[in-house]
Amino acid sequence: MTNDLPPRDGIYRLGVFGSMMNPPHLGHHALVDAVHDALDLHRVMVVPSGIPPHRRPPQVSPRARLTMAVRAFADLDHVVVSDSEVDRGESGEVGYMVDTVDEAIEIPSLLGYDDLTVDVALIVGADQVATLPSWHRWSDLAARVRVAVVARPEQLDDAAFQAQVASLRAAGATIDVVDMAAVAISSTLVREAAARADSSAVAQMVPAAIVDDVMRLYGPAAQA
């Protein structure tokens, strides 16, 4: 965040995107770009998970996933990759988003910009909206952030999704819905392509900088 502090209006608009990054792929690029542009963010902080609270950790280590994320987003000037949750995981701590957001909010004051306000947009997918109230210290988290929900066109018209967003807003959460065209890429598809040694398919789904990493970490040799 140091390159462009402080903004002239005194408000630093920071997106926070937590993900397993197992592995990172071009769909993540598209999502980050869509929210960055739609909400006029200064930066997006990508946070690879360490010990995730809601699912079993992947076989690939947190540090390896962090390294891939750093390489995968290196060409996007508006993205910074955080090691906060990976560091917590290596200390045996579960990574909770509310703690990561608290750290992000404090960054400007640590750099000497005491008068700078950080406006955090927590970036989530539409399929995560229903689970948000179950997140650790959700009420505290909702009070600290606006939630940027990324939804495909067909999800925007879904009655259940609309009801979930309305319920969160009624409970006091600030929700921004960001429309994004569907991207037919997922970490599962990348892992499956790597496992069958299809490096050409992998190269179409992940940044060029991490193709070799993906084949090494998820390819046939890694499955043996």
Backbone as numpy.savetxt, mean C-alpha at the origin, in Angstrom:
# Nx Ny Nz CAx CAy CAz Cx Cy Cz
10.33 11.62 2.29 9.53 12.83 2.29 10.36 14.10 2.29
11.66 13.98 2.37 12.49 15.16 2.59 12.63 16.04 1.35
12.42 15.50 0.16 12.74 16.24 -1.05 11.86 17.45 -1.28
10.59 17.40 -0.86 9.67 18.46 -1.22 8.97 19.06 -0.02
9.58 19.03 1.15 9.04 19.71 2.33 9.59 21.14 2.36
8.84 22.13 2.86 7.41 22.03 3.16 6.57 22.53 1.99
5.34 22.06 1.84 4.47 22.60 0.81 4.04 24.02 1.16
3.69 24.79 0.15 3.39 26.20 0.39 2.12 26.41 1.22
1.17 25.48 1.15 -0.07 25.68 1.91 0.00 25.12 3.32
1.18 24.60 3.70 1.35 24.09 5.06 0.74 22.72 5.30
0.21 22.09 4.26 -0.39 20.76 4.39 0.34 19.80 3.47
0.84 18.73 4.05 1.53 17.70 3.28 0.57 16.54 3.09
0.17 16.29 1.85 -0.80 15.24 1.54 -0.06 13.95 1.22
-0.16 13.01 2.15 0.61 11.76 2.07 -0.33 10.57 1.96
-0.15 9.78 0.92 -0.86 8.51 0.82 -0.07 7.43 1.52
-0.76 6.51 2.16 -0.12 5.37 2.81 -0.77 4.10 2.27
0.04 3.26 1.66 -0.46 2.04 1.03 0.27 0.84 1.60
-0.41 0.08 2.45 0.15 -1.13 3.01 -0.20 -2.34 2.17
0.77 -3.22 1.97 0.55 -4.40 1.14 1.59 -5.45 1.47
1.23 -6.72 1.22 2.21 -7.78 1.41 3.38 -7.62 0.44
3.13 -7.08 -0.74 4.17 -6.98 -1.78 4.79 -8.36 -2.03
3.93 -9.33 -2.30 4.35 -10.73 -2.37 4.02 -11.36 -3.73
4.65 -10.85 -4.81 5.60 -9.74 -4.90 4.91 -8.46 -5.38
5.66 -7.35 -5.44 5.14 -6.13 -6.06 4.89 -6.38 -7.55
3.94 -5.65 -8.12 3.66 -5.82 -9.55 3.15 -4.50 -10.15
2.95 -4.51 -11.44 2.56 -3.28 -12.13 1.16 -2.81 -11.76
0.33 -3.70 -11.26 -0.96 -3.28 -10.74 -0.81 -2.36 -9.54
0.20 -2.63 -8.71 0.49 -1.73 -7.59 0.90 -0.36 -8.11
1.72 -0.34 -9.15 2.11 0.94 -9.77 0.86 1.71 -10.20
-0.04 1.02 -10.90 -1.24 1.68 -11.42 -2.11 2.22 -10.30
-2.25 1.45 -9.23 -3.07 1.88 -8.10 -2.48 3.12 -7.44
-1.19 3.08 -7.17 -0.53 4.22 -6.53 -0.65 5.47 -7.39
-0.43 5.32 -8.69 -0.54 6.47 -9.59 -1.96 7.03 -9.62
-2.95 6.14 -9.63 -4.35 6.59 -9.70 -4.71 7.43 -8.48
-4.33 6.97 -7.29 -4.67 7.71 -6.07 -3.85 8.99 -5.97
-2.57 8.91 -6.31 -1.71 10.10 -6.29 -2.31 11.22 -7.13
-2.76 10.87 -8.33 -3.30 11.89 -9.24 -4.69 12.35 -8.80
-5.54 11.42 -8.39 -6.92 11.77 -8.04 -7.01 12.67 -6.82
-6.13 12.44 -5.84 -6.19 13.18 -4.58 -5.12 14.25 -4.48
-4.34 14.45 -5.55 -3.30 15.48 -5.57 -2.35 15.33 -4.39
-1.85 14.11 -4.21 -0.94 13.82 -3.10 0.47 14.29 -3.42
1.21 14.65 -2.37 2.62 14.98 -2.55 3.44 13.70 -2.73
3.19 12.73 -1.89 3.89 11.46 -1.94 2.95 10.33 -1.56
3.32 9.12 -1.96 2.67 7.91 -1.47 3.74 7.07 -0.78
3.47 6.69 0.45 4.37 5.84 1.21 3.88 4.40 1.10
4.66 3.56 0.44 4.34 2.15 0.29 4.94 1.40 1.48
4.11 0.60 2.14 4.53 -0.06 3.38 4.39 -1.58 3.24
5.48 -2.28 2.87 5.41 -3.74 2.84 5.18 -4.30 4.24
4.33 -5.31 4.34 3.99 -5.88 5.64 5.14 -6.70 6.20
5.27 -6.66 7.52 6.22 -7.51 8.21 5.51 -8.77 8.68
4.98 -8.73 9.91 4.11 -9.79 10.41 2.68 -9.27 10.28
1.94 -9.74 9.29 0.60 -9.20 9.07 -0.37 -9.67 10.14
-1.27 -8.80 10.60 -2.19 -9.18 11.67 -3.36 -10.03 11.22
-3.70 -10.02 9.93 -4.93 -10.66 9.48 -4.72 -11.88 8.60
-3.48 -12.27 8.38 -3.24 -13.44 7.54 -1.91 -14.07 7.90
-1.69 -15.28 7.38 -0.44 -15.97 7.64 0.68 -15.33 6.83
1.88 -15.17 7.41 2.98 -14.55 6.66 3.36 -15.40 5.45
3.77 -14.77 4.35 4.21 -15.54 3.18 5.56 -16.20 3.42
5.91 -17.13 2.54 7.18 -17.84 2.69 8.37 -16.93 2.41
8.22 -16.00 1.48 9.31 -15.07 1.19 9.44 -14.08 2.34
10.66 -13.87 2.79 10.89 -13.08 4.01 10.45 -11.62 3.84
10.09 -10.98 4.94 9.75 -9.55 4.88 10.85 -8.70 4.27
12.10 -8.99 4.63 13.21 -8.18 4.12 13.35 -8.33 2.61
13.15 -9.54 2.10 13.24 -9.75 0.65 12.11 -9.03 -0.07
10.91 -9.05 0.52 9.78 -8.34 -0.10 10.00 -6.83 -0.06
10.58 -6.34 1.03 10.91 -4.92 1.13 11.93 -4.52 0.06
12.96 -5.34 -0.11 13.98 -5.05 -1.12 13.38 -4.99 -2.51
12.48 -5.94 -2.81 11.81 -5.90 -4.11 10.98 -4.64 -4.27
10.28 -4.25 -3.21 9.44 -3.05 -3.29 10.28 -1.81 -3.56
11.41 -1.70 -2.90 12.29 -0.55 -3.12 12.70 -0.48 -4.59
13.08 -1.63 -5.15 13.49 -1.66 -6.56 12.30 -1.41 -7.49
11.16 -1.98 -7.12 9.98 -1.88 -8.00 9.48 -0.46 -8.14
9.61 0.33 -7.08 9.08 1.70 -7.11 10.17 2.76 -7.30
11.39 2.34 -7.57 12.50 3.29 -7.65 12.32 4.32 -8.76
11.55 3.97 -9.79 11.39 4.91 -10.91 10.22 5.86 -10.72
9.52 5.77 -9.61 8.39 6.67 -9.33 8.82 7.69 -8.29
9.04 8.93 -8.72 9.55 9.96 -7.82 8.59 10.28 -6.68
7.31 10.05 -6.89 6.32 10.39 -5.87 6.06 9.26 -4.88
6.89 8.22 -4.92 6.72 7.08 -4.01 7.95 6.92 -3.14
7.72 6.68 -1.86 8.78 6.30 -0.94 8.36 4.99 -0.28
9.29 4.07 -0.12 9.00 2.77 0.48 9.47 2.78 1.92
8.57 2.44 2.83 8.87 2.46 4.26 9.24 1.07 4.76
10.23 1.03 5.63 10.63 -0.25 6.25 10.05 -0.42 7.65
9.10 0.43 8.04 8.64 0.44 9.43 8.03 -0.88 9.87
7.15 -1.46 9.06 6.49 -2.69 9.48 7.42 -3.89 9.36
8.33 -3.87 8.41 9.32 -4.94 8.31 10.24 -4.90 9.52
10.66 -3.71 9.93 11.50 -3.58 11.12 10.77 -4.11 12.35
9.49 -3.79 12.48 8.72 -4.30 13.61 8.65 -5.82 13.57
8.42 -6.36 12.38 8.33 -7.80 12.24 9.61 -8.50 12.64
10.74 -7.91 12.30 12.02 -8.53 12.66 12.27 -8.45 14.16
11.53 -7.58 14.85 11.60 -7.51 16.32 10.52 -8.37 16.97
9.76 -9.10 16.14 8.72 -9.96 16.66 7.39 -9.28 16.89
7.25 -8.03 16.43 6.01 -7.28 16.63 5.11 -7.38 15.40
3.82 -7.47 15.66 2.84 -7.42 14.58 2.75 -5.99 14.06
2.68 -5.84 12.74 2.58 -4.51 12.15 1.15 -4.04 12.04
0.81 -2.99 12.77 -0.54 -2.42 12.71 -0.48 -1.08 11.99
-1.45 -0.85 11.12 -1.44 0.36 10.31 -1.54 1.62 11.16
-2.26 1.57 12.27 -2.40 2.76 13.10 -1.04 3.22 13.61
-0.14 2.27 13.92 1.20 2.64 14.38 2.02 3.24 13.24
1.88 2.67 12.05 2.59 3.21 10.89 2.13 4.62 10.57
0.83 4.86 10.65 0.30 6.20 10.39 0.79 7.19 11.43
0.81 6.78 12.69 1.32 7.66 13.74 2.76 8.08 13.46
3.58 7.14 13.01 4.96 7.47 12.68 5.02 8.44 11.50
4.19 8.22 10.50 4.19 9.10 9.32 3.80 10.52 9.69
2.83 10.65 10.57 2.36 11.98 10.97 3.46 12.77 11.67
4.37 12.05 12.35 5.42 12.72 13.12 6.64 13.09 12.29
6.75 12.59 11.07 7.96 12.81 10.28 8.29 14.29 10.09
7.36 15.16 9.72 7.73 16.57 9.52 8.33 17.23 10.75
7.75 16.96 11.93 8.29 17.59 13.13 9.69 17.07 13.44
9.94 15.81 13.12 11.28 15.26 13.33 12.30 15.93 12.42
11.82 16.45 11.29 12.69 17.14 10.34 12.76 18.63 10.59
12.07 19.09 11.64 12.12 20.50 12.01 10.99 21.33 11.46
10.01 20.71 10.80 8.87 21.45 10.24 7.69 21.33 11.20
7.76 22.04 12.31 6.75 21.90 13.36 5.39 22.43 12.96
5.33 23.35 12.01 4.05 23.95 11.61 3.39 23.23 10.44
3.98 22.13 10.01 3.46 21.42 8.86 2.42 20.38 9.29
1.26 20.41 8.68 0.21 19.44 8.96 0.26 18.32 7.92
0.18 17.08 8.38 0.17 15.94 7.48 -1.26 15.43 7.33
-1.75 15.43 6.11 -3.07 14.89 5.79 -2.86 13.52 5.16
-3.19 12.46 5.91 -2.90 11.10 5.48 -4.11 10.49 4.78
-3.87 9.95 3.59 -4.89 9.17 2.88 -4.48 7.70 2.95
-5.25 6.92 3.68 -4.99 5.48 3.78 -5.59 4.80 2.56
-4.76 4.18 1.76 -5.19 3.60 0.49 -5.56 2.13 0.68
-6.80 1.79 0.33 -7.26 0.41 0.43 -8.05 0.06 -0.83
-8.18 -1.23 -1.07 -9.01 -1.70 -2.17 -10.46 -1.81 -1.75
-11.35 -1.81 -2.72 -12.78 -1.90 -2.42 -13.12 -3.16 -1.64
-12.37 -4.25 -1.89 -12.66 -5.49 -1.20 -12.26 -5.46 0.27
-11.55 -4.44 0.70 -11.15 -4.32 2.10 -12.12 -3.48 2.93
-13.04 -2.79 2.28 -13.90 -1.85 2.99 -14.68 -2.52 4.10
-15.23 -3.70 3.83 -16.06 -4.39 4.82 -15.26 -4.79 6.06
-13.94 -4.97 5.91 -13.11 -5.43 7.03 -12.57 -4.29 7.89
-12.65 -3.05 7.41 -12.01 -1.94 8.12 -12.41 -1.83 9.59
-13.70 -1.97 9.95 -14.05 -1.83 11.37 -13.40 -2.87 12.27
-12.88 -3.97 11.68 -12.22 -4.99 12.49 -10.72 -4.74 12.63
-10.20 -3.73 11.96 -8.77 -3.44 12.06 -8.42 -2.99 13.47
-7.18 -3.26 13.86 -6.68 -2.89 15.18 -6.82 -1.39 15.41
-7.53 -1.02 16.50 -7.75 0.39 16.86 -8.34 1.18 15.69
-9.34 0.60 15.07 -9.93 1.24 13.90 -10.44 2.64 14.19
-11.09 2.84 15.32 -11.64 4.17 15.60 -10.53 5.21 15.69
-9.38 4.83 16.28 -8.24 5.74 16.34 -7.69 6.00 14.94
-7.59 4.94 14.15 -7.07 5.09 12.79 -7.99 5.97 11.95
-9.30 5.74 12.05 -10.26 6.53 11.27 -10.22 8.00 11.64
-9.86 8.30 12.88 -9.77 9.70 13.31 -8.52 10.39 12.77
-7.53 9.61 12.34 -6.26 10.16 11.90 -6.16 10.31 10.38
-6.99 9.58 9.63 -6.80 9.51 8.18 -8.11 9.77 7.44
-7.97 10.06 6.16 -9.08 9.88 5.22 -8.79 8.56 4.51
-9.80 7.82 4.19 -9.61 6.52 3.55 -9.86 6.66 2.06
-8.84 6.34 1.27 -8.95 6.37 -0.19 -9.25 4.96 -0.66
-10.49 4.74 -1.05 -10.92 3.41 -1.49 -10.83 3.34 -3.01
-10.01 2.42 -3.49 -9.83 2.27 -4.94 -10.81 1.22 -5.43
-11.67 1.61 -6.36 -12.73 0.72 -6.84 -12.78 0.70 -8.36
-13.05 -0.48 -8.89 -13.28 -0.61 -10.33 -14.69 -0.12 -10.67
-14.92 0.22 -11.94 -16.24 0.76 -12.31 -17.41 -0.11 -11.88
-17.28 -1.44 -12.03 -18.39 -2.30 -11.65 -18.61 -2.34 -10.14
-17.54 -2.09 -9.37 -17.70 -2.06 -7.91 -18.42 -0.80 -7.46
-18.23 0.28 -8.19 -18.86 1.55 -7.81 -20.38 1.43 -7.80
-20.92 0.57 -8.67 -22.37 0.42 -8.77 -22.92 -0.70 -7.89
-22.04 -1.37 -7.16 -22.48 -2.50 -6.34 -23.18 -1.99 -5.08
-24.39 -2.47 -4.83 -25.18 -1.98 -3.70 -24.51 -2.28 -2.37
-23.91 -3.46 -2.25 -23.26 -3.82 -0.98 -22.08 -2.89 -0.70
-21.29 -2.60 -1.74 -20.16 -1.68 -1.57 -20.65 -0.29 -1.17
-21.67 0.20 -1.84 -22.21 1.51 -1.51 -22.71 1.56 -0.07
-23.33 0.48 0.39 -23.82 0.43 1.77 -22.68 0.43 2.77
-21.60 -0.29 2.44 -20.44 -0.33 3.33 -19.81 1.05 3.47
-19.66 1.74 2.35 -19.08 3.09 2.38 -19.99 4.03 3.17
-21.29 3.93 2.95 -22.24 4.79 3.67 -22.18 4.53 5.17
-22.03 3.27 5.56 -21.96 2.92 6.98 -20.71 3.52 7.63
-19.58 3.44 6.94 -18.35 4.02 7.47 -18.46 5.53 7.60
-19.04 6.16 6.59 -19.21 7.62 6.66 -20.15 8.00 7.79
-21.21 7.24 7.99 -22.15 7.53 9.06 -21.50 7.40 10.43
-20.47 6.53 10.51 -19.76 6.34 11.77 -18.66 7.37 11.97
-18.49 8.28 11.00 -17.54 9.37 11.16 -16.29 9.29 10.33
-16.11 8.21 9.56 -14.91 8.08 8.73 -15.03 8.98 7.50
-13.89 9.52 7.07 -13.83 10.30 5.84 -13.40 9.37 4.71
-14.24 9.21 3.71 -13.99 8.25 2.64 -13.93 8.98 1.30
-12.84 8.76 0.56 -12.73 9.20 -0.83 -12.72 7.95 -1.70
-13.63 7.86 -2.65 -13.66 6.73 -3.56 -12.96 7.12 -4.86
-11.93 6.35 -5.21 -11.13 6.62 -6.41 -11.46 5.57 -7.46
-11.96 6.02 -8.59 -12.32 5.14 -9.70 -11.05 4.75 -10.45
-10.86 3.45 -10.64 -9.67 2.97 -11.35 -10.06 1.83 -12.28
-9.59 1.88 -13.50 -9.87 0.81 -14.45 -9.26 -0.50 -13.96
-9.92 -1.59 -14.26 -9.44 -2.91 -13.82 -8.08 -3.21 -14.44
-7.20 -3.80 -13.63 -5.88 -4.24 -14.08 -5.80 -5.75 -13.84
-5.59 -6.50 -14.90 -5.63 -7.97 -14.80 -4.30 -8.53 -14.34
-3.82 -8.03 -13.21 -2.56 -8.49 -12.63 -2.79 -8.66 -11.13
-2.23 -9.71 -10.58 -2.27 -9.91 -9.13 -0.99 -10.60 -8.71
-0.68 -10.51 -7.41 0.51 -11.20 -6.91 0.38 -12.70 -7.10
-0.84 -13.23 -6.97 -1.05 -14.66 -7.18 -0.69 -15.06 -8.61
-1.13 -14.29 -9.60 -0.80 -14.59 -10.99 0.70 -14.53 -11.22
1.37 -13.57 -10.60 2.82 -13.46 -10.76 3.51 -14.69 -10.16
3.09 -15.08 -8.95 3.71 -16.26 -8.31 3.48 -17.52 -9.14
2.29 -17.66 -9.68 1.99 -18.85 -10.49 2.84 -18.88 -11.75
3.02 -17.75 -12.40 3.86 -17.69 -13.60 5.31 -18.02 -13.26
5.79 -17.50 -12.15 7.17 -17.78 -11.74 7.35 -19.26 -11.42
6.36 -19.85 -10.75 6.46 -21.26 -10.35 6.53 -22.20 -11.55
5.94 -21.79 -12.67 6.02 -22.63 -13.87 7.15 -22.16 -14.80
8.04 -21.32 -14.26 9.24 -20.85 -14.96 8.91 -20.02 -16.20
7.79 -19.32 -16.17 7.38 -18.49 -17.30 7.86 -17.06 -17.08
9.13 -16.85 -17.34 9.71 -15.53 -17.09 9.13 -14.46 -18.02
8.69 -14.85 -19.21 8.09 -13.88 -20.13 6.79 -13.33 -19.55
5.97 -14.21 -18.97 4.73 -13.75 -18.34 5.02 -12.87 -17.14
6.02 -13.26 -16.35 6.40 -12.45 -15.19 6.83 -11.06 -15.63
7.61 -10.99 -16.71 8.13 -9.71 -17.19 7.02 -8.77 -17.65
5.86 -9.32 -18.01 4.74 -8.48 -18.41 3.94 -7.95 -17.22
4.20 -8.51 -16.03 3.39 -8.17 -14.86 4.13 -7.41 -13.77
5.47 -7.41 -13.80 6.23 -6.74 -12.75 7.22 -5.77 -13.37
7.69 -4.77 -12.61 8.71 -3.87 -13.13 9.97 -4.65 -13.54
10.62 -4.20 -14.59 11.80 -4.90 -15.11 12.87 -5.08 -14.04
12.95 -4.15 -13.11 14.01 -4.19 -12.10 13.91 -5.39 -11.17
12.74 -6.04 -11.10 12.60 -7.14 -10.14 12.27 -8.48 -10.80
12.33 -8.57 -12.12 12.02 -9.85 -12.77 12.93 -10.96 -12.26
14.22 -10.70 -12.20 15.16 -11.73 -11.73 14.89 -12.10 -10.27
14.57 -11.10 -9.44 14.26 -11.38 -8.04 13.03 -12.29 -7.94
12.01 -11.98 -8.72 10.78 -12.77 -8.67 11.04 -14.21 -9.10
11.80 -14.39 -10.16 12.08 -15.75 -10.62 12.92 -16.52 -9.60
13.82 -15.84 -8.93 14.65 -16.51 -7.92 13.84 -16.88 -6.68
12.96 -15.98 -6.24 12.25 -16.18 -4.98 10.99 -17.03 -5.12
10.41 -17.05 -6.33 9.14 -17.76 -6.53 9.21 -18.83 -7.62
10.36 -18.96 -8.27 10.50 -19.91 -9.36 10.60 -21.35 -8.89
10.76 -22.29 -9.83 10.79 -23.71 -9.48 11.83 -24.07 -8.43
13.01 -23.45 -8.50 14.05 -23.77 -7.53 13.63 -23.42 -6.12
12.85 -22.35 -5.97 12.40 -21.94 -4.64 11.32 -22.86 -4.10
10.64 -23.60 -4.99 9.58 -24.51 -4.57 10.12 -25.87 -4.17
11.37 -26.15 -4.53 11.94 -27.48 -4.28 12.17 -27.73 -2.79
